[in-house]
Structures are given as C-alpha cells and as structure tokens.
Amino acid sequence: LRRLRRGRSFALALITLPLAVPHVVTAALVMQWLGPHGLLARAAWASGSHLQFQGFVFDRLGLGIVLAYAWKEVPWLALVLLAVFETGEDRYERVAATLGAGPLQRFTRIVLPLCWRGSRPVVLVLFAYVVGAFEVPLLLGRSWPPMLSVLAWERLTSVDLARRSEAFVIGIAVTLLITAIAIAASRGNQELS
C-alpha cells in the first residue's frame, strides 16, 4: 500500500471504513454473516451442503470475537504503519538493498523491527481496549466461561449487591494487568533507544 500510486485514496478509504462502524454494529454484522443462521450458513445450505454449519458465533474458540476485533482494529495499525514508513523510514530498506540484502533479509531485519517499534504503542492501547471492552464478547461470546469484562459487567449489574465487590476486584485485576504490560512495553522502548 505504501508503494501504491494509482488508487491509493480508494485503498485508504477501504482500509479506514471499519473505523466508522461502532463495535456493536460490527458484532451484529458478524452475527448476521457468520452466525449459525447467518448468510454464510444459508449459502452453504443453498449450495447443497448438508453439513451443519456451526458458525463463528458462541463458539468455543471465540473466533467471532477475534474476527470482529481484527476487522475493527487492524485499520488503526495500518494507518500507524503507513505513517511510520512515510516519514522516510524506507531509506533503511534502500541502503540494505544496495549492500546486497535480499527481499527476505530486508523484510525480517529492517521492515519488521521498524513496524514493531512504530506500532508498539498502538498495540498496547488496542490491547487495553480489547481487554476492557465488553459489548463484542457479550454479543458474540459463549455464556460460560465469560470473558473478564463480561463477568465484571454481570457482577456489577447483579441484583445481589454483594456481587458488586467481585466486579471491582475484576476491574482492579484487569487494570493491574494492563499497567504491568504498559510498564514492560515502556522498558522495551527505552532499550530500543
């Protein structure tokens, strides 16, 4: 995409399209397209496939949740990585090419480290958001075992007021986890510089 000249604005519009769609709408779209009674299941049935299509909603592995978050969050990473390479970071690739590095060497030794360095803060923010968000796991996930965010919400909105303390403990645990990862990431940034 960074080398694309013709059609670049159209490609950027396609990449950034998911940013305008709320997470709840994304979960509803995944449910309508990839659910056990969604469009993909109906198309499989209409094509003569009599295998029961389970879909990616309420599955054991949480594939619907992963697909929804991938569709929503990958555009953030794409925009950040494009910004990293548009600041002139591709000059390292050109230098490595003139020194005889092949395409695979340039990718593994130049492009990937630059991508990781540029995207690490965004990855951390997206991780913190995904760990704390509950609407997509609530709509697409299994009822047991629930994700931590869904469990905290269930405990917080429970009729039994004694369960609210459990929600606060879960919230504190998630906050400590995210804080520990942020500290580790900031130490990694200091080592890189």
Secondary structure, 3 states (H helix, E strand, C coil): CCCCCCCHHHHHHHHHHHHHCCHHHHHHHHHHHHCCCCHHHHHHHHCCCCCCCCCCCCCCCCHHHHHHHHHHHHHHHHHHHHHHHHHHHCHHHHHHHHCCCCHHHHHHHHHHHHHHHHHHHHHHHHHHHHHHCCHHHHHHCCCCCCCHHHHHHHHHCCCCHHHHHHHHHHHHHHHHHHHHHHHHHHHHHHHHC
